[in-house]
Amino acid sequence: MTVSRTVCIGFLTVITVGTILLMLPISTASGAWNNLIVALFTATSAVCVTGLIVVDTGSYFSPLGQGIILLLIQLGGLGYMTATTVLLLLLGKRLGLKDRLAIQQSLDTTELSSAASLIKSIIAMTMIFELSGVFLLMLRFTSDYGAGRSLWLSVFHSISAFNNAGFSLFADSLVQYARSPWINGVIAALVILGGIGYQVIMEIFIWARDRIRRKRQCQVFSLHFKVVTSTSFVLLVLGTLAFFAVEFFNPATLGPEPVNVKLIEAGFQSVIMRTAGFNSIDIGAMETSSLFIAIALMFIGASPGSTGGGIKTTTVRILLNCTRTVLKGEDEVLAYQREIPDKRVLKAVGVVVASGMTVVMVTILLSLTDPGIEFIDLLFETVSAFATVGLSTGITSELSTLGQLVIIGTMYIGRVGILLLMSALLGDPRPSTIHYPEEDLLVG
């Protein structure tokens, strides 16, 4: 079995097991057997760290069911191969070449030799950030719900936020805490840390360690680090300004709030729109122009090696730099005085084209299965599912059974990655051994 098929089948296996567990009577608050579609949709959304729901998580599922969802989120955020590797290491097994290749593909990293140490670092980092999130969230939740309830709320929302899942135990997500800078800040920080990728966080850690030890030669940040951090920062600022300006007078969203709260909510949505499905305002009440801005941010998504989806920040940056190269009449795609390899440019083009085609086809399918729903809502739902964001204008539960099955498939494709899925279906790519004559053609 090829590496890509191992990863894809692994995710399907986890989704299947999660569906069976969520169907059991002990997983529902009513104590009755769960609906198959509801269980399948919820399990897929959790494993794919999406956050789209067809029922209210906090009231529909029992505490055990909520715990199963949280476990699926954690497994989905870490990735199938990461979870499998942890199990192998606990059993004292050694990683073979195939295991290391699978880890390399699932984490979208170029590292191969130090797979075991990389996994250990990822697990340790995940625990540190999630436990920190639990402590910080409890400082606010305790005053509202008491020690016992606030602990579970903090654990659930911290893990959901860091894994960019967007699942919430509140019926209105985080709308009730829209005026709370503390809750917004903690959740946004967890989402950002989970969305920039493990490699970026490790580089920051190594740089800080070198500075503390006062080494003469500190960590030199890689091109990946510079591209991810700068692109993420620009998207965050532009998104905040765009939502602030467009929704400023909207009476159903930011209109009634004071300016400082408007900035908090606009900034929070700018963070959330690219990766996680929390919301502090009514998404369905947003202006159409804001929904298009949100669609663009969701389609871009997070960064490689992270828990978020989308075409990734590095892909967008490569294509923007490629466009600049063409406009300037140059031959090399550069970023921070470094040449980007042609194979990375080709991969970026492939990711965008394949992702765009997937979004178009899924939107067409949804317009056929649910013709009574507005096009902008269907497009928003499609991109949200494909980019594993989890935001919705409120139509998820209104979709027909066929429509929900389409969304389930879209979430799966978005989580495993369109190129990895195609590789699993068609076989791993092989270098071309035949070179044909070159001939020019007109473009543009």
C-alpha positions in Angstrom: 0.0 0.0 0.0 1.3 3.4 -0.9 2.0 6.1 1.7 -0.8 8.4 0.5 -3.3 5.5 0.7 -2.2 4.7 4.2 -2.9 8.2 5.4 -6.3 8.5 3.6 -7.5 5.1 4.8 -6.3 5.9 8.3 -8.5 9.0 8.4 -11.4 7.0 7.1 -10.9 4.4 9.8 -10.9 6.9 12.6 -14.1 8.5 11.1 -15.8 5.1 10.9 -14.9 4.2 14.5 -16.0 7.7 15.7 -19.3 7.3 13.9 -20.0 4.0 15.5 -19.2 5.4 19.0 -21.4 8.5 18.5 -24.3 6.3 17.4 -24.4 4.5 20.7 -27.2 5.5 23.2 -24.6 6.5 25.8 -23.3 9.2 23.5 -26.6 11.1 23.3 -28.2 13.2 26.0 -31.6 11.5 25.3 -30.2 8.0 25.7 -31.5 6.9 22.4 -29.6 5.6 19.4 -28.2 8.4 17.3 -29.1 9.1 13.7 -26.5 7.6 11.3 -26.2 10.8 9.3 -25.8 13.0 12.4 -23.2 10.6 13.8 -21.3 10.4 10.5 -21.4 14.2 10.0 -20.3 15.0 13.5 -17.5 12.4 13.5 -16.2 13.6 10.1 -16.4 17.2 11.2 -14.4 16.4 14.4 -11.7 14.2 12.8 -11.3 16.8 9.9 -11.2 19.5 12.6 -13.9 21.5 10.8 -16.6 22.4 13.2 -19.6 22.3 11.0 -22.5 20.8 13.0 -26.1 19.6 12.3 -27.1 19.5 16.0 -26.1 21.5 19.0 -23.0 19.7 20.5 -23.6 20.9 24.1 -27.3 19.8 24.4 -27.6 16.9 21.9 -24.6 14.8 23.1 -24.0 13.4 26.6 -20.8 14.2 28.5 -19.4 10.9 27.2 -20.4 11.8 23.6 -18.8 15.2 24.0 -15.6 13.5 25.2 -15.6 11.2 22.2 -15.9 14.3 19.9 -13.0 15.9 21.8 -10.9 12.8 21.3 -11.7 12.8 17.6 -10.7 16.4 17.4 -7.4 15.7 19.1 -6.7 12.8 16.8 -7.7 14.7 13.8 -5.6 17.8 14.8 -2.5 15.7 15.4 -3.1 13.7 12.3 -3.6 9.9 11.8 0.1 9.2 11.3 1.1 11.3 14.3 -1.3 9.4 16.6 -0.2 6.1 15.1 3.5 7.0 15.6 2.8 7.8 19.3 1.2 4.4 19.7 4.2 2.7 18.1 6.7 4.6 20.2 4.7 3.7 23.4 4.9 0.1 22.4 8.6 0.3 21.9 8.4 -0.2 18.1 11.0 1.4 15.7 9.8 3.5 12.8 10.5 2.1 9.3 11.1 4.0 6.2 7.5 3.8 5.1 6.4 5.2 8.5 8.7 8.1 8.2 7.6 8.8 4.7 3.9 8.8 5.8 4.8 11.2 8.7 6.6 13.5 6.2 3.5 13.6 3.9 0.9 14.0 6.7 2.8 16.8 8.4 3.9 18.4 5.0 7.5 18.6 6.2 10.8 17.9 4.5 12.3 16.3 7.6 12.7 12.5 7.3 15.5 11.2 9.6 14.2 12.7 12.9 10.6 11.6 12.6 10.4 10.2 16.1 11.9 13.3 17.8 9.6 15.5 15.7 6.5 13.7 16.9 7.7 13.9 20.5 8.2 17.7 20.1 4.7 18.0 18.5 3.0 16.1 21.4 4.9 18.1 24.0 4.1 21.4 22.3 0.4 20.5 21.9 0.1 19.6 25.6 1.8 22.8 26.7 -0.4 25.1 24.7 -3.6 23.2 25.4 -3.0 23.1 29.2 -2.1 26.8 29.2 -5.4 27.5 27.3 -7.3 25.5 29.9 -5.8 27.5 32.8 -6.4 30.8 31.1 -10.0 30.0 30.1 -10.9 28.8 33.6 -10.0 32.2 35.0 -13.0 33.6 33.1 -15.4 30.6 33.0 -15.2 29.9 36.7 -17.1 33.1 37.6 -19.9 32.1 35.3 -20.2 28.3 35.8 -18.3 27.3 38.9 -15.2 25.2 39.2 -16.5 21.8 38.0 -18.4 23.0 34.9 -15.8 25.6 34.0 -13.0 22.9 33.9 -14.8 20.9 31.3 -15.7 24.0 29.3 -12.1 25.1 29.4 -10.7 21.7 28.4 -13.1 21.3 25.5 -12.7 24.9 24.1 -8.9 24.9 24.6 -8.4 21.6 22.6 -11.0 22.7 20.0 -9.3 26.1 19.5 -5.7 24.9 19.3 -6.7 22.2 16.8 -8.6 24.8 14.8 -11.8 22.7 15.1 -14.3 25.4 16.2 -16.6 23.0 18.1 -18.3 24.8 21.0 -20.5 23.6 23.9 -22.4 26.9 23.8 -25.4 27.0 21.5 -24.4 30.4 20.1 -20.7 29.5 19.9 -18.9 32.5 21.5 -21.5 35.2 20.8 -22.2 35.6 24.6 -18.5 36.5 25.1 -18.3 38.9 22.2 -17.5 41.7 24.6 -14.9 39.8 26.5 -11.3 40.7 25.5 -10.0 37.8 27.6 -12.0 35.0 26.0 -11.5 36.4 22.5 -7.8 36.9 23.1 -7.2 33.4 24.5 -9.2 31.6 21.9 -7.6 33.7 19.1 -4.1 33.0 20.4 -4.7 29.3 20.5 -6.2 29.3 17.0 -3.2 31.3 15.7 -0.6 29.0 17.4 -2.4 26.0 16.0 -2.6 27.5 12.6 0.9 28.7 11.9 2.4 25.2 12.1 4.7 23.3 14.3 7.9 24.2 12.4 7.3 28.0 13.0 6.7 27.5 16.7 9.8 25.3 17.0 11.9 28.0 15.3 10.6 30.6 17.7 11.4 28.3 20.7 14.9 27.6 19.5 15.5 31.4 18.8 14.3 32.2 22.3 16.4 29.5 23.9 19.5 30.8 22.1 18.8 34.3 23.3 18.3 33.2 26.9 21.6 31.3 26.7 23.2 34.3 25.1 24.7 32.4 22.3 26.7 34.4 19.8 25.0 32.7 16.9 21.3 32.5 17.4 18.7 30.6 15.4 18.5 31.9 11.8 14.9 32.0 10.7 14.1 29.9 7.6 12.4 31.2 4.5 9.3 29.1 5.6 9.2 31.0 8.9 9.5 34.4 7.2 6.8 33.7 4.6 4.3 32.2 7.1 4.6 34.9 9.7 4.6 37.8 7.4 1.7 36.5 5.3 -0.3 35.5 8.3 0.2 39.0 9.8 -0.8 40.8 6.7 -4.0 38.7 6.3 -4.9 39.2 9.9 -4.6 43.0 9.6 -6.3 43.3 6.3 -9.1 41.0 7.4 -9.6 43.0 10.6 -9.8 46.3 8.7 -12.1 44.9 6.1 -14.7 43.4 8.5 -14.4 46.6 10.7 -15.2 48.8 7.7 -17.9 46.7 6.0 -19.8 45.7 9.1 -19.3 49.1 11.0 -23.0 50.2 10.5 -24.6 46.7 10.2 -27.2 46.7 13.0 -27.2 42.9 13.1 -23.5 42.5 13.7 -21.1 45.4 14.7 -23.4 48.3 14.4 -24.7 48.6 18.0 -21.3 48.0 19.6 -18.8 50.7 20.7 -15.7 51.2 18.6 -13.4 49.2 20.9 -15.8 46.2 20.9 -16.1 46.5 17.1 -12.3 46.2 16.8 -12.2 43.2 19.1 -15.0 41.4 17.1 -13.5 42.3 13.7 -10.1 41.1 14.8 -11.5 37.9 16.2 -13.4 37.1 13.0 -10.3 37.9 11.0 -8.5 35.2 12.9 -11.3 32.7 13.0 -12.3 33.0 9.3 -9.1 31.4 8.1 -9.0 28.4 10.3 -11.6 27.7 13.0 -15.3 27.7 13.2 -16.0 29.8 16.3 -17.9 33.0 15.9 -18.7 36.0 18.1 -21.3 37.5 15.7 -24.1 36.2 13.6 -22.5 35.0 10.4 -25.8 34.7 8.6 -26.5 38.4 9.3 -23.2 39.7 7.7 -23.2 41.8 4.6 -22.7 39.9 1.3 -19.4 41.7 0.7 -18.2 40.5 4.1 -19.2 36.9 3.2 -17.0 37.2 0.0 -14.1 38.5 2.1 -14.6 35.6 4.5 -14.7 33.1 1.6 -11.4 34.4 0.4 -9.8 34.2 3.8 -11.2 30.7 4.4 -9.9 29.5 1.0 -6.4 30.7 1.9 -6.6 29.0 5.3 -3.7 28.3 7.7 -0.1 27.3 7.1 1.6 24.0 6.2 2.2 21.6 9.0 -0.6 23.0 11.1 -4.0 21.9 12.2 -5.8 24.2 9.8 -6.9 23.7 6.2 -7.2 25.8 3.1 -4.7 26.1 0.3 -2.2 27.5 2.8 -0.5 30.9 3.3 2.8 29.7 1.6 0.9 28.7 -1.6 -0.7 32.1 -1.9 2.6 33.9 -1.3 4.4 31.8 -3.9 1.7 32.6 -6.5 1.8 36.3 -5.6 5.6 36.3 -6.0 5.3 34.4 -9.2 2.9 37.0 -10.6 5.3 39.8 -9.6 8.1 37.9 -11.4 6.0 37.7 -14.6 5.0 41.4 -14.4 8.6 42.5 -13.9 9.8 40.3 -16.8 12.1 38.2 -14.6 12.9 34.5 -14.7 13.2 33.6 -11.0 10.5 33.5 -8.3 12.1 35.1 -5.3 11.2 35.6 -1.7 13.5 37.3 0.9 16.4 37.0 -1.5 15.9 33.3 -1.9 14.9 31.5 -5.1 11.8 29.3 -4.8 12.3 26.0 -6.6 10.3 25.4 -9.7 8.7 22.2 -8.2 7.3 24.3 -5.4 5.8 26.8 -7.9 4.2 23.9 -9.9 2.9 22.4 -6.7 1.3 25.7 -5.6 -0.3 26.1 -9.0 -1.6 22.5 -8.8 -3.0 23.0 -5.3 -4.9 26.2 -6.3 -6.3 24.8 -9.5 -7.4 21.5 -8.0 -8.9 23.2 -4.9 -10.7 25.7 -7.1 -12.2 23.0 -9.3 -13.2 21.1 -6.2 -15.0 24.1 -4.7 -16.8 24.7 -8.0 -18.0 21.1 -8.4 -19.2 20.9 -4.8 -21.0 24.2 -5.1 -22.7 22.9 -8.3 -23.7 19.7 -6.5 -25.2 21.5 -3.5 -27.1 23.8 -5.9 -28.7 20.7 -7.3 -29.4 18.9 -4.0 -30.6 22.1 -2.3 -31.9 24.5 -5.0 -33.9 26.5 -2.5 -30.9 27.9 -0.6 -29.1 31.1 -1.7 -26.0 30.7 -3.9 -23.8 32.8 -1.6 -24.8 30.6 1.4 -24.0 27.4 -0.6 -20.6 28.8 -1.7 -19.8 29.9 1.8 -20.7 26.4 3.2 -18.6 24.7 0.5 -15.4 26.7 1.1 -15.9 26.4 4.9 -16.1 22.6 4.6 -13.2 22.3 2.1 -10.9 24.6 4.1 -12.0 22.8 7.3 -13.0 26.1 8.9 -16.5 25.2 10.2 -18.3 28.5 9.9 -21.8 28.6 8.4 -24.5 31.1 7.6 -26.9 28.7 9.4 -27.8 26.3 6.6 -25.9 23.2 7.7 -28.8 21.6 9.5 -31.2 22.7 6.7 -29.3 20.8 4.0 -30.9 17.7 2.5 -29.4 14.3 3.4 -27.6 14.3 0.0 -26.4 17.8 0.6 -25.0 16.8 4.0 -23.3 13.8 2.5 -21.7 16.1 -0.1 -20.4 18.3 2.7 -19.1 15.2 4.6 -17.0 14.3 1.5 -15.8 17.8 1.1 -14.6 18.0 4.7 -12.7 14.7 4.2 -11.1 16.0 1.0 -10.1 19.2 2.6 -8.5 17.5 5.6 -6.4 14.9 3.8 -5.5 17.4 1.0 -6.5 17.3 -2.6 -3.1 16.3 -3.9 -2.6 13.6 -1.3 -6.1 12.2 -2.1 -5.3 12.2 -5.9 -2.0 10.5 -5.2 -3.9 7.8 -3.2 -6.4 7.3 -6.0 -3.9 7.4 -8.9 -0.7 6.2 -7.2 2.3 8.0 -6.0 3.8 10.4 -8.6 7.0 9.2 -10.4 9.6 11.3 -12.1 9.2 11.5 -15.8 11.9 9.5 -17.7 10.9 10.8 -21.1 11.5 14.5 -22.2 9.6 15.8 -25.1 10.6 18.7 -27.4 9.8 22.2 -26.1 7.4 24.4 -28.1 6.0 27.8 -27.1 2.4 28.9 -27.1 0.5 32.1 -26.3 -0.7 32.8 -22.8 -3.0 35.5 -21.5 
